[in-house]
Amino acid sequence: MTFRQYFSLIDTMARMSLKADAARFFFGYLWWILEPLLYVGVFYVVFEVILGSKRADFLVFLMCGKLTFIWLSKSVNQASRSIVASKGLIGKIDVPKSLFPMATIQEGLYKQASVFLLLFVVLWSQGYSVTASWGWLLPLVFVNYLMIVALSLFGAFLVCLAFDFSMLISLGMIFLLFTSGIFWDVRGLADPAMTDAVLALNPVAFIIDAYRQVLMAGTAPDLAHLAAVGAGAIALVAAGVLLLRRSSRFLALKAITA
């Protein structure tokens, strides 16, 4: 299978899954927007209405964090289970096992495009104008995507080994939800050393903070840090692809018997 055929098949699988998913719901494709809005609504009620956030721009702050985090958490959770979920097909034909998590990631990318459009509309309605700094969204989204691919490939491998890992991955996403500054400001910590530590040790926290710096503050992200995260993600993606390729038959057997 050539690279062109590989990526064409990924795209076809993603589009078919999107159509099948939309057909199951009354609101269909509207759920691409409704679901993330409902997530934001829940957090807004808790942290703004009940707890009384002191940020005047809390809604935009929350949306920049939550809408980007949903992309990562849902893609990784679903892609990690994609090989096992496709065991009926895997038992009939021999295809690269990375196809299944990559198709799920591609599906999530299509959905996230509409979510980003929603975020841009909200930013515009709240008085945020497009600046030259928004150009940094391209490398930022690319690094974000690489992180999702890296985590998903290794997650898919682990879930094939033991389905119990799917629970651990879900818990890991919850851990990241509360430690990555989704509804609290990493830069608002009392100890600057703690802020530096969180941004250095948690790539997800850095990516979310970078989105806010670009979209809300109109400044470029830490380019050296972004490049380092991107390089690490590329290395993990390469390792993940190699791992799935070398253990293809083993993973097929594990998936079928899971």
Disulfide bonds with the S-S distance in Angstrom:
none
